[in-house]
Amino acid sequence: MDLSVSTTSYFKLEIMATGGEFTYGFVTNKDQKDLIRKKIDSSTICIENYEGDVEALFFMFDDVVHVYGPSGANAKVSLSIYSDEDCENEVKEIFYNEHIDDIGVHSFMSLNPNPNEFKKNYDSDALMFGGYYIEKRVRYPVVIKIEQDEKFDVNNLYIGTVSLDETLSEDEIVDRVLYIRPDVATKIMNIYSNGEYCDESLSDYIHEIYYDFNDLDKRVQELLTKAVCDPLDIEGKGAQEEQFVIVKTMDDDILFEGYCYG
């Protein structure tokens, strides 16, 4: 899709799907570790655990990953033009609830966190604690500012997802949207490949680029960071449909893994 505009406009792209909040990290506090083990022994472990003044809540342990958003798979996407950056005054609806695979955006894996890469930072008696809840109709809205006489092109959109297959589930959760204009995409490819692949499509390499993000040329990091679209409030239906917890030792012995209830 290619849309020309004659005045400055704000485009709101909204991605919607079932999703939730997902976290995974390390528990080092003795009281919290004791509480988690006690809850496991009594078959009352859940994503939010309390006893007296001690709390062991899943979102407190996010050293490895913490993401809240919709699943990138089978998501629906809507796009509208607004006259203000808060997207309160709609000018025109471009499309509504289109399947993500049908609108020409580029999807890529922005992160695939592995707990083993973090273990060296913790003592051997720490626990690995992960959890999530599923929520329907999670909306991830972002704003794209288009300058006067600039053309908006949906093909400049890149949707990044966090893969959770090394931690919690097979889900891939949306965690960023980039709007990368063609001249910027060419510049990124030119720097990244030292001029060898500057005519190649960025969409074919962006997963590879993000995989090496921390080792990238600082110029590429800066260009990608500037291309990230500002998100509005991310929110869903408001009901936790199901909850899941996993607890492991540092030797990867599973102490608990399964669905639970708060």
C-alpha positions as CSV (number, residue, x, y, z in Angstrom):
1,M,0.0,0.0,0.0
2,D,1.3,3.4,-1.0
3,L,-0.5,6.6,0.3
4,S,0.5,10.2,-0.5
5,V,-0.4,13.0,1.8
6,S,-0.2,16.7,1.3
7,T,0.0,17.8,4.9
8,T,1.6,16.6,8.0
9,S,-0.3,13.7,9.4
10,Y,-0.1,11.1,12.1
11,F,-0.8,7.5,11.2
12,K,-1.8,5.1,13.9
13,L,-1.1,1.5,13.3
14,E,-2.7,-0.9,15.7
15,I,-1.8,-4.6,16.0
16,M,-4.4,-6.7,17.8
17,A,-4.3,-10.4,18.8
18,T,-4.5,-12.7,21.8
19,G,-1.3,-12.2,23.8
20,G,-0.4,-11.4,27.4
21,E,2.5,-10.5,29.8
22,F,5.5,-12.8,29.9
23,T,8.5,-12.7,32.2
24,Y,11.5,-14.9,33.1
25,G,14.3,-14.2,35.6
26,F,16.3,-15.3,38.6
27,V,15.3,-15.4,42.2
28,T,18.2,-14.8,44.6
29,N,16.5,-13.7,47.8
30,K,16.3,-16.5,50.4
31,D,12.8,-15.6,51.6
32,Q,11.4,-15.5,48.1
33,K,13.1,-18.8,47.2
34,D,11.7,-20.4,50.3
35,L,8.2,-19.1,49.5
36,I,8.3,-20.4,46.0
37,R,9.5,-23.9,47.1
38,K,6.8,-23.9,49.8
39,K,4.1,-23.0,47.3
40,I,5.3,-25.8,45.0
41,D,5.2,-28.3,47.8
42,S,1.6,-27.3,48.7
43,S,0.5,-27.2,45.0
44,T,-0.4,-23.5,45.3
45,I,2.3,-22.0,43.1
46,C,1.0,-19.3,40.8
47,I,2.3,-16.2,39.0
48,E,1.8,-14.0,42.1
49,N,2.8,-15.5,45.4
50,Y,2.4,-14.0,48.9
51,E,3.0,-14.9,52.5
52,G,3.2,-12.3,55.2
53,D,5.6,-9.6,54.0
54,V,7.2,-11.8,51.4
55,E,6.2,-11.5,47.8
56,A,7.3,-13.5,44.8
57,L,5.5,-12.0,41.8
58,F,6.3,-13.1,38.3
59,F,6.9,-9.6,37.0
60,M,9.6,-9.0,39.7
61,F,11.9,-11.5,38.0
62,D,12.6,-10.2,34.5
63,D,16.3,-10.4,34.1
64,V,15.9,-12.5,31.0
65,V,12.7,-11.2,29.4
66,H,9.7,-9.1,30.2
67,V,7.2,-8.4,27.4
68,Y,3.6,-7.4,27.2
69,G,1.8,-7.4,23.9
70,P,-0.1,-9.4,21.2
71,S,1.1,-12.4,19.4
72,G,2.6,-11.7,16.0
73,A,1.0,-14.8,14.5
74,N,-2.5,-14.3,13.0
75,A,-2.7,-10.7,14.3
76,K,-5.2,-8.2,12.9
77,V,-3.9,-4.8,11.9
78,S,-5.7,-1.5,11.5
79,L,-4.5,1.9,10.1
80,S,-6.0,5.3,10.4
81,I,-4.9,8.9,9.8
82,Y,-5.1,11.4,12.7
83,S,-4.6,15.2,12.9
84,D,-2.8,15.0,16.3
85,E,0.0,12.9,17.7
86,D,-2.1,11.6,20.6
87,C,-4.4,10.1,17.9
88,E,-7.6,11.5,19.4
89,N,-9.0,13.2,16.2
90,E,-9.4,10.7,13.4
91,V,-9.3,12.0,9.9
92,K,-9.6,8.9,7.8
93,E,-9.6,5.1,8.3
94,I,-7.4,3.4,5.8
95,F,-8.1,-0.2,6.7
96,Y,-9.5,-2.1,9.7
97,N,-8.7,-5.6,11.1
98,E,-6.8,-6.8,8.1
99,H,-4.7,-10.0,8.6
100,I,-1.1,-9.1,9.2
101,D,0.1,-11.3,6.3
102,D,-2.1,-9.5,3.8
103,I,-0.9,-5.9,4.2
104,G,2.7,-6.1,3.1
105,V,4.5,-5.4,6.4
106,H,7.8,-7.1,7.2
107,S,8.0,-9.3,10.3
108,F,11.2,-10.3,12.1
109,M,12.4,-11.7,15.3
110,S,13.9,-8.9,17.4
111,L,15.0,-11.0,20.4
112,N,15.2,-14.6,21.4
113,P,16.4,-14.5,25.0
114,N,18.2,-17.6,26.4
115,P,18.5,-17.9,30.3
116,N,21.9,-19.7,29.9
117,E,23.4,-16.5,28.7
118,F,22.6,-14.9,32.1
119,K,23.5,-17.7,34.5
120,K,27.1,-16.5,35.0
121,N,25.7,-13.4,36.8
122,Y,24.0,-15.4,39.6
123,D,25.0,-17.9,42.4
124,S,24.4,-21.6,41.9
125,D,21.5,-21.7,44.5
126,A,19.4,-19.2,42.6
127,L,16.1,-20.3,41.2
128,M,14.9,-19.5,37.6
129,F,11.3,-18.3,37.7
130,G,9.1,-17.6,34.7
131,G,5.5,-16.9,34.3
132,Y,2.8,-15.5,32.0
133,Y,-0.9,-14.9,31.7
134,I,-2.9,-15.0,28.5
135,E,-5.2,-12.1,27.6
136,K,-7.5,-11.6,24.6
137,R,-7.7,-8.6,22.4
138,V,-4.3,-7.1,23.3
139,R,-3.8,-4.0,21.3
140,Y,-0.3,-2.6,20.4
141,P,-0.8,0.9,18.9
142,V,2.0,3.0,17.5
143,V,2.2,6.5,15.9
144,I,4.1,7.3,12.6
145,K,4.6,10.9,11.8
146,I,4.5,11.7,8.1
147,E,5.9,15.1,7.0
148,Q,4.3,17.4,4.5
149,D,4.4,16.0,0.9
150,E,6.0,12.7,2.1
151,K,4.5,9.4,1.0
152,F,3.4,6.9,3.6
153,D,4.1,3.3,2.5
154,V,3.0,0.3,4.5
155,N,6.0,-1.6,3.0
156,N,8.3,0.6,5.2
157,L,6.8,-1.1,8.3
158,Y,8.8,-3.7,10.2
159,I,7.2,-5.5,13.1
160,G,9.5,-7.1,15.6
161,T,8.6,-9.9,17.9
162,V,10.2,-11.5,21.0
163,S,10.5,-15.3,20.7
164,L,9.8,-17.2,23.9
165,D,10.8,-20.6,22.8
166,E,13.9,-20.7,25.0
167,T,12.0,-19.6,28.1
168,L,8.3,-20.0,28.4
169,S,6.3,-21.0,25.3
170,E,6.2,-21.0,21.5
171,D,4.7,-17.5,21.4
172,E,6.3,-14.6,19.5
173,I,5.1,-11.4,21.1
174,V,5.1,-8.0,19.4
175,D,7.6,-5.7,21.1
176,R,8.4,-3.0,18.5
177,V,7.3,-1.5,15.3
178,L,9.8,0.3,13.0
179,Y,9.1,2.7,10.1
180,I,12.2,2.6,7.9
181,R,12.1,4.8,4.9
182,P,13.8,3.5,1.7
183,D,16.8,5.8,1.9
184,V,17.4,4.8,5.5
185,A,17.1,1.1,4.7
186,T,19.7,1.6,1.9
187,K,22.0,3.4,4.3
188,I,21.7,0.6,6.9
189,M,22.5,-2.1,4.4
190,N,25.4,-0.2,3.0
191,I,27.0,0.2,6.5
192,Y,26.1,-3.3,7.7
193,S,27.6,-5.0,4.6
194,N,30.5,-2.6,4.0
195,G,29.0,-1.7,0.7
196,E,28.6,-5.3,-0.6
197,Y,24.9,-5.7,-0.3
198,C,23.6,-2.1,-0.4
199,D,21.1,-3.1,-3.2
200,E,19.7,-6.0,-1.2
201,S,16.4,-5.7,0.6
202,L,16.7,-4.8,4.3
203,S,13.7,-7.2,5.0
204,D,15.9,-10.1,4.0
205,Y,18.6,-9.2,6.6
206,I,16.8,-7.4,9.5
207,H,16.6,-10.6,11.6
208,E,20.3,-11.2,11.1
209,I,21.0,-7.6,11.9
210,Y,19.0,-7.6,15.2
211,Y,20.6,-10.9,16.2
212,D,24.0,-9.1,16.2
213,F,22.5,-5.8,17.4
214,N,24.9,-5.3,20.4
215,D,27.9,-5.8,18.1
216,L,26.6,-3.6,15.3
217,D,28.2,-0.4,14.0
218,K,26.9,2.4,16.2
219,R,25.6,4.1,13.1
220,V,23.3,1.2,12.3
221,Q,22.2,1.0,16.0
222,E,21.3,4.7,15.9
223,L,19.4,4.5,12.6
224,L,17.3,1.5,13.8
225,T,16.6,3.1,17.2
226,K,15.4,6.3,15.5
227,A,13.1,4.2,13.3
228,V,11.2,2.8,16.2
229,C,7.7,4.2,16.3
230,D,6.4,5.6,19.6
231,P,3.8,3.3,21.1
232,L,0.6,4.5,22.7
233,D,-1.0,2.6,25.6
234,I,-0.8,-1.2,25.2
235,E,-3.9,-2.8,26.6
236,G,-6.1,-5.8,26.3
237,K,-9.5,-7.2,27.3
238,G,-8.4,-7.0,31.0
239,A,-9.1,-10.6,32.0
240,Q,-6.4,-13.2,32.6
241,E,-7.6,-16.2,30.6
242,E,-4.9,-18.6,31.9
243,Q,-1.7,-18.5,33.9
244,F,1.5,-20.5,33.5
245,V,4.6,-20.9,35.8
246,I,7.9,-22.6,35.4
247,V,10.5,-22.9,38.1
248,K,14.0,-24.4,37.6
249,T,17.2,-24.8,39.5
250,M,20.4,-23.4,38.0
251,D,21.1,-27.0,36.8
252,D,17.9,-26.8,34.8
253,D,16.1,-29.3,37.0
254,I,12.4,-28.5,36.7
255,L,10.7,-28.0,40.1
256,F,7.4,-27.0,38.6
257,E,6.0,-26.4,35.1
258,G,2.4,-26.0,34.2
259,Y,-0.8,-24.0,34.4
260,C,-2.0,-22.6,37.6
261,Y,-4.6,-20.4,39.2
262,G,-4.2,-17.2,41.3
